[in-house]
C-alpha cells in the first residue's frame, strides 16, 4: 500500500465527546428510512408490510445499517399515506398487527438493528375517535383536544387555516396540512385576547393532549421502539413565532426520556438544529423546505445545478456556508442529520447519476459529522418516476415512493401480485437497478455504500461526534477536502464529483505525517517543496488515515 506525506494544520480543535444524555449507539448509527407500503410485500396483496421488512433484515444487516426509521404504520384511512392517523395504538391492518411490529423490533435487535417509528405529533385524521368526539355539540373530554374557533361563520383568522362547516358543533377547526388532518391543540404561545377560543398552553385541553402524546410514546417504547422521528416537530404550539413554547414542550419530553428511557432517541423534522437540538432533540434533519444549502447538494434548485454534479457549476460553499454555523452552534449538544433523501424529496439521489456519482455522494454522506440517513433504494440508485398520478396525497412526491427493486423477476421482486395490483408501479426501464445485480457487481453503488458504512463504523474519527474541520473548500472550485478526528486518530477525506481532474493546495502545516489509504482512489496526495497538494481524477473520492 503506497504511503505519502501530509502536513496537517497546527490549530486542530479538540475532538468532541458524545453529547450528555445521548444514547451511545447514536455515535456509530447509520439510519435507513423505510416506506413500508413499498419496501417488500410478503403476502402478495401489492402493498408492502411488516413481515416483508422482517424478510429483508438479512439484507439490511449485510448493508451495515444500524437503525431503521419506518414511515407511519399506524391505523389510518390513508388520505396522506399514513400521516393522517386514526389510531396511534394500532398497526394498520394492511401492514400487519401490533404483534408483527413487536416481532420486527425483536428480530431486528438480533442483528444489531434498532427500529424508530414516525410520530405524527401535530394532528390526526378526521376519522380519529378523538376528533369524532371533539366535533360533537355536547362538551366531553375531547372537546378541547383540537383547535376550534367559536363561530362557524368566522371563516378567517390571520395566520391560521380554517376548515369551514361539516362539524356537529357550531365552529370551524384548524388543519395542519390537508383538510382531513385537524391540528391537535397544544395551545397558543400568544393567544389573541379578542379570540377566547385560542387557549394558552396551560389550559386543560392542551395539557391533556400533551399527556396523551407522552402516553403514545411510552406505549411504543415499552413494545420495543428505539425512538421516534417527529413529524412537523416545530409546529405544535400555535402563534409561537420564535418557537420557544414548542421548544419548551420538547425539552420537557427530553427530560422525561432522559430519566425513564435514556437509551431512546428522537430526530425532528424541524430543520432548525440551533433550536431543535438544544431543546430536546438528539438529532435534527436538514431538509430542502428550510435549508436551500442542503437542497442544493443533490437536487437542482431553480436554474442552479446540484452541488454534486459533474458540471462543477455549483460550489460546496453553498452548503458549507449554511452548515458550518449550525454545526458550531449545536456541537456537543446533539447531531445534525443529513439524509440522502426522503419520501418528500424529488428527484431521488439516483436520478441522473451513475454508480460512480452515487459513490462520491455516499462518501460525502457517510464521512460527514452527525448522523446519516439513507432513504430506501438510494444505496442502489433507485430513480423517482415522473408523471405518476397522485397516490394517497403524494401529488408531486409520488414518484419518489415507488417499490424497492430486489431482483430481475416480475415486479422487481417487490411483490407476487399482478402489476396492476401494486401500490405503485415499479420502474419500467430495462436498466433499472436491483439489489441482486448490485450485490454481484463489486463496483456497484450498493457495494460502495456498504463499504463506506463499514468504514464509518470502523473508525472513531468518522463517528457522529468526531471533530470536523474544512481544509479546502473554494467557491466554484473543487475538490472539497476535510478532516475528521477523535482521540489519536485523524482521517482526511477529499471529494471530486466533477468530470474534470482537480488539484488543490492544502493549508500551511507544521507536522509531517504519512497517509494510509482507506477507501476510494489512492496516491492522491503529493509534496512539491514545502507545499502539499491533493489531486483527484474525475468523479472520485479518497479517504486516508494519518499515521505516524
Secondary structure, 3 states (H helix, E strand, C coil): CCCCEEEECCCCCCCCCCCCCCCHHHHHCEEEEECHHHCCCCCCCCCCCHHHHHHCHHHHHHHCCCEEEECCCEEECCCCCCCCEEEEEEECCCCCCHHHHHHHHHHHHHCCCEEEEEECCCECCCCCHHHHHHCCCCCCCCCCCECECCCCCCCCECCECCECCCCCCCCCECECCCCCCEEECCCECCCCCCCCCCCECCCHHHHHHHHHHHHHHHHHHHHCCCEEEECCHHHCCECCCCCHHHHHHHHHHHHHHHHHCCCCEEEECCCCHHHHCCCCCCEEEECCCCCHHHHHHHCCECCECCCCCCCCCCCCHHHHHHHHHHHHHHCCCCEEEEECCCCCCCCCCCCCCCHHHHHHHHHHHHHCCCEEEEECCCCCCCCCCCCCCCCCCCHHHHHHHCCCCCCCCHHHHCCCCCHHHCCCCCCCCCCCCCHHHHHCCCCCHHHHHHHHHHHHHHCHHHCCCCEEEEEECCCCCCCEEEEEEECCEEEEEEEECCCCCEEEECCCCCEEEEEEEEEECCCCEEEECCEEEEEECCCEEEEEEEEC
